Structure formats: structure tokens, C-alpha cells
Amino acid sequence: MKLIALCMVTLAIVAGPTPASASADTVLSLEDKRRLAAFDRTRATAIVEARRNGDPRAVDALDAILAGTPQRVLGESLSGDYRCRLAKLDGILPVIVYSWFRCTIEEDGPGYRLTKVSGSQRTTLRFIDEGETRLIAYGAGYYQDEQPKRYGEDPDRNQVGYLVKPEGGRYRIEFPLPTLESRFDILELERR
């Protein structure tokens, strides 16, 4: 029996964290499940609006962020330092793409934790398996002068979306119906 337990611990250490130790059904609020259910429609509408009415330079930056076909992400090691930038669509402006900030993804128990560690608006996210090419990202936003918020602590700060890997060392997290300033947000991540 001790040998079996030792083998299981060794296997867990060798395998490293997996994105999903939880399920969306048990972790996400009803409102966030609704946001994800509206993902495709919200994304399409926000992108059309951004391209139709956005500043040409911002639209070019958005198109660069959106470039690439989602690749397999399940089983990938996400750990590392990243530069990250946020695009907000269909809000105060049709599209705004912010400058680069710093994000990290670290092993966190059975999965990974992303933290945006610079800029005035920050976030902490965790991940749940959603299939071969995307993960559900969920967490909470907070401001630099606040302690990080936990998911569910303040529903107005909850964030939910999908992480995809379009190509080589780059990821996007796409957030439908965020609570502040826009109808659709995209956090682009590039390994440093």
C-alpha cells in the first residue's frame, strides 16, 4: 500500500500541474456561466464594431492580437514570465489596445495561476480544462493599491473567459461581457 501511495506521489510530481482540478459547473457563478454561453455572439459583434468604427492603428493592433489559429494548449507548460497587454472592444471607444505590462504564470497546487503584476488594473486567474485548444480562465480584477481579490468575493470583480494559444509562445485570454468599460476584452500574453 505504501508503495502504491509513493508511486502516486511520484507520478504527480513528475507530471506537474494540470489546468483542471475543478469543473466549471462547480466553480463558476451562474452569471459567469451566462457570459461564457454568450461568448461567440459577443465576440463576433465586438470585433465587427471595433473594425468598423475603431482607429486604424488600434484595429491593426487588434488584428495582430487575433492572428493565428488556436493550437493545442492542453498539456502545455504555461509557467513563466510574460509581457501582456489588454484590448478593450465595443466600450468607451470601439477599440483600445493598451501598452505592454508584466504578467506571470506559476504552478499553483494542481493547476496554474496567472497574475498581472504591473499597471493600475491587475488580475489573478486560474484555469479549468475546456478541451484540447482552450482553457476556461476565471478570477478577479483589482487595483494596484488593493489586495488581490478572490473569485466570488465581489461579483463585480469576477472575470471569466477562454485561454487559447494561437501560435509560438503567445496566448490570448478572451473575456466576454466584462463588468467595466467594454463588451469584450482580450489579454494577449507573450513569453519573455
Kinemage of the C-alpha trace (Angstrom):
@kinemage 1
@onewidth
@group {chain A} dominant
@subgroup {mainchain}
@vectorlist {calphas} color= white
{ca met a 1} P 0.000 0.000 0.000
{ca lys a 2} L 2.851 2.364 0.856
{ca leu a 3} L 4.472 1.570 -2.499
{ca ile a 4} L 1.272 2.488 -4.364
{ca ala a 5} L 0.994 5.775 -2.459
{ca leu a 6} L 4.662 6.551 -3.150
{ca cys a 7} L 4.159 5.819 -6.869
{ca met a 8} L 1.134 8.117 -6.992
{ca val a 9} L 3.030 10.969 -5.315
{ca thr a 10} L 5.990 10.464 -7.662
{ca leu a 11} L 3.688 10.485 -10.687
{ca ala a 12} L 2.024 13.707 -9.505
{ca ile a 13} L 5.403 15.394 -9.052
{ca val a 14} L 6.721 14.255 -12.444
{ca ala a 15} L 3.531 15.155 -14.294
{ca gly a 16} L 3.396 18.642 -12.801
{ca pro a 17} L 0.265 20.719 -12.542
{ca thr a 18} L -2.692 20.257 -14.810
{ca pro a 19} L -5.021 23.120 -15.591
{ca ala a 20} L -8.128 21.379 -14.334
{ca ser a 21} L -8.641 20.214 -10.827
{ca ala a 22} L -12.090 21.767 -10.780
{ca ser a 23} L -15.039 21.892 -13.109
{ca ala a 24} L -16.828 24.946 -14.460
{ca asp a 25} L -20.112 23.604 -13.091
{ca thr a 26} L -18.850 23.684 -9.514
{ca val a 27} L -16.610 26.773 -9.624
{ca leu a 28} L -18.294 29.395 -11.825
{ca ser a 29} L -21.196 31.593 -10.800
{ca leu a 30} L -24.432 31.438 -12.773
{ca glu a 31} L -23.693 34.905 -14.195
{ca asp a 32} L -20.256 33.809 -15.412
{ca lys a 33} L -21.728 30.687 -16.997
{ca arg a 34} L -24.103 33.027 -18.848
{ca arg a 35} L -21.170 35.150 -20.003
{ca leu a 36} L -19.442 32.103 -21.449
{ca ala a 37} L -22.682 30.975 -23.108
{ca ala a 38} L -22.781 34.367 -24.888
{ca phe a 39} L -19.099 34.166 -25.884
{ca asp a 40} L -19.354 33.536 -29.645
{ca arg a 41} L -22.073 36.121 -30.268
{ca thr a 42} L -20.454 38.766 -28.046
{ca arg a 43} L -17.010 38.208 -29.587
{ca ala a 44} L -18.267 38.449 -33.171
{ca thr a 45} L -20.305 41.605 -32.514
{ca ala a 46} L -17.477 43.344 -30.631
{ca ile a 47} L -14.893 42.575 -33.338
{ca val a 48} L -17.190 43.839 -36.113
{ca glu a 49} L -17.857 47.049 -34.160
{ca ala a 50} L -14.146 47.560 -33.442
{ca arg a 51} L -13.129 47.068 -37.072
{ca arg a 52} L -15.957 49.236 -38.409
{ca asn a 53} L -15.501 52.229 -36.095
{ca gly a 54} L -12.074 51.905 -34.490
{ca asp a 55} L -8.958 53.976 -35.008
{ca pro a 56} L -6.974 52.303 -37.849
{ca arg a 57} L -3.842 51.841 -35.699
{ca ala a 58} L -5.866 50.257 -32.901
{ca val a 59} L -7.608 47.987 -35.432
{ca asp a 60} L -4.206 46.910 -36.817
{ca ala a 61} L -3.052 46.073 -33.275
{ca leu a 62} L -6.293 44.160 -32.664
{ca asp a 63} L -5.831 42.171 -35.877
{ca ala a 64} L -2.295 41.243 -34.771
{ca ile a 65} L -3.665 40.063 -31.410
{ca leu a 66} L -6.366 37.993 -33.129
{ca ala a 67} L -3.997 36.445 -35.704
{ca gly a 68} L -3.417 32.710 -35.668
{ca thr a 69} L -5.472 29.569 -35.388
{ca pro a 70} L -5.863 28.076 -31.894
{ca gln a 71} L -3.358 25.276 -31.293
{ca arg a 72} L -3.345 22.511 -28.712
{ca val a 73} L -2.958 24.012 -25.244
{ca leu a 74} L -3.920 21.061 -23.049
{ca gly a 75} L -0.777 19.530 -21.556
{ca glu a 76} L 1.376 22.603 -22.318
{ca ser a 77} L 3.514 24.084 -19.573
{ca leu a 78} L 2.208 27.608 -19.026
{ca ser a 79} L 4.696 28.585 -16.297
{ca gly a 80} L 6.837 31.616 -16.997
{ca asp a 81} L 7.157 35.362 -17.284
{ca tyr a 82} L 5.130 37.151 -19.929
{ca arg a 83} L 4.583 40.576 -21.288
{ca cys a 84} L 0.853 41.215 -21.560
{ca arg a 85} L -1.451 43.853 -22.998
{ca leu a 86} L -5.169 44.377 -22.849
{ca ala a 87} L -7.502 45.216 -25.720
{ca lys a 88} L -10.977 46.520 -24.862
{ca leu a 89} L -13.635 46.289 -27.571
{ca asp a 90} L -17.029 47.941 -28.015
{ca gly a 91} L -16.894 50.159 -24.959
{ca ile a 92} L -15.955 53.763 -24.301
{ca leu a 93} L -14.099 53.561 -27.631
{ca pro a 94} L -14.731 50.999 -30.385
{ca val a 95} L -11.307 49.503 -29.609
{ca ile a 96} L -8.402 50.485 -27.397
{ca val a 97} L -5.172 48.487 -27.074
{ca tyr a 98} L -3.076 49.328 -24.029
{ca ser a 99} L 0.704 49.191 -23.808
{ca trp a 100} L 2.588 46.165 -22.534
{ca phe a 101} L 2.648 45.201 -18.871
{ca arg a 102} L 4.088 42.248 -16.956
{ca cys a 103} L 2.276 39.003 -16.150
{ca thr a 104} L 3.437 35.743 -14.608
{ca ile a 105} L 2.004 32.257 -14.696
{ca glu a 106} L 3.044 29.981 -11.851
{ca glu a 107} L 2.239 26.477 -10.724
{ca asp a 108} L -0.431 26.680 -8.052
{ca gly a 109} L -1.305 23.366 -6.468
{ca pro a 110} L -2.972 21.212 -9.095
{ca gly a 111} L -3.033 23.927 -11.781
{ca tyr a 112} L -1.720 27.326 -12.772
{ca arg a 113} L -2.252 30.890 -11.558
{ca leu a 114} L -1.819 33.954 -13.784
{ca thr a 115} L -1.100 37.284 -12.128
{ca lys a 116} L -0.900 40.641 -13.887
{ca val a 117} L 1.784 42.243 -11.727
{ca ser a 118} L 2.138 45.736 -13.225
{ca gly a 119} L -0.225 48.510 -14.236
{ca ser a 120} L -3.026 50.106 -12.256
{ca gln a 121} L -5.588 47.379 -13.071
{ca arg a 122} L -4.481 43.892 -12.099
{ca thr a 123} L -5.902 40.410 -12.171
{ca thr a 124} L -5.381 36.932 -10.791
{ca leu a 125} L -6.749 33.993 -12.798
{ca arg a 126} L -6.870 30.215 -12.553
{ca phe a 127} L -7.695 27.705 -15.288
{ca ile a 128} L -10.111 24.830 -15.952
{ca asp a 129} L -9.865 22.386 -18.885
{ca glu a 130} L -12.337 23.127 -21.682
{ca gly a 131} L -10.879 20.944 -24.441
{ca glu a 132} L -7.727 20.428 -26.474
{ca thr a 133} L -7.458 24.033 -27.704
{ca arg a 134} L -8.780 26.179 -24.870
{ca leu a 135} L -8.996 26.535 -21.113
{ca ile a 136} L -11.527 28.446 -19.047
{ca ala a 137} L -9.856 31.306 -17.185
{ca tyr a 138} L -11.573 32.598 -14.054
{ca gly a 139} L -10.524 35.004 -11.354
{ca ala a 140} L -10.928 38.558 -10.173
{ca gly a 141} L -9.665 42.005 -11.028
{ca tyr a 142} L -8.341 44.523 -8.523
{ca tyr a 143} L -6.422 47.803 -8.435
{ca gln a 144} L -2.719 48.157 -7.657
{ca asp a 145} L -3.425 49.724 -4.258
{ca glu a 146} L -5.665 46.817 -3.177
{ca gln a 147} L -5.009 43.302 -2.010
{ca pro a 148} L -5.757 40.708 -4.711
{ca lys a 149} L -9.411 39.660 -4.815
{ca arg a 150} L -10.579 36.060 -4.832
{ca tyr a 151} L -13.061 34.845 -7.416
{ca gly a 152} L -16.563 35.246 -5.983
{ca glu a 153} L -15.511 37.697 -3.263
{ca asp a 154} L -17.078 40.592 -5.205
{ca pro a 155} L -19.178 39.534 -8.229
{ca asp a 156} L -18.475 42.893 -9.915
{ca arg a 157} L -14.771 41.987 -9.941
{ca asn a 158} L -15.218 38.440 -11.285
{ca gln a 159} L -13.551 37.725 -14.618
{ca val a 160} L -14.190 34.750 -16.865
{ca gly a 161} L -13.031 33.864 -20.364
{ca tyr a 162} L -11.144 31.427 -22.547
{ca leu a 163} L -7.381 30.994 -22.894
{ca val a 164} L -6.219 29.969 -26.371
{ca lys a 165} L -2.757 29.510 -27.879
{ca pro a 166} L -2.734 30.971 -31.404
{ca glu a 167} L 0.954 30.279 -32.171
{ca gly a 168} L 4.511 30.021 -30.819
{ca gly a 169} L 4.816 31.200 -27.242
{ca arg a 170} L 1.797 33.501 -27.458
{ca tyr a 171} L -1.564 33.167 -25.720
{ca arg a 172} L -4.802 35.138 -25.525
{ca ile a 173} L -7.455 35.214 -22.861
{ca glu a 174} L -10.763 36.447 -24.253
{ca phe a 175} L -13.337 37.798 -21.782
{ca pro a 176} L -16.985 38.178 -22.860
{ca leu a 177} L -19.118 40.862 -21.203
{ca pro a 178} L -16.655 42.212 -18.618
{ca thr a 179} L -18.228 44.350 -15.903
{ca leu a 180} L -16.208 47.501 -16.700
{ca glu a 181} L -15.733 49.731 -19.747
{ca ser a 182} L -16.350 47.331 -22.661
{ca arg a 183} L -18.306 44.394 -24.088
{ca phe a 184} L -15.280 42.199 -24.819
{ca asp a 185} L -11.686 42.186 -23.534
{ca ile a 186} L -8.623 40.322 -24.778
{ca leu a 187} L -5.475 39.865 -22.692
{ca glu a 188} L -2.582 38.974 -25.004
{ca leu a 189} L 0.405 37.178 -23.455
{ca glu a 190} L 3.875 36.730 -24.984
{ca arg a 191} L 6.653 34.809 -23.266
{ca arg a 192} L 9.562 36.982 -22.177
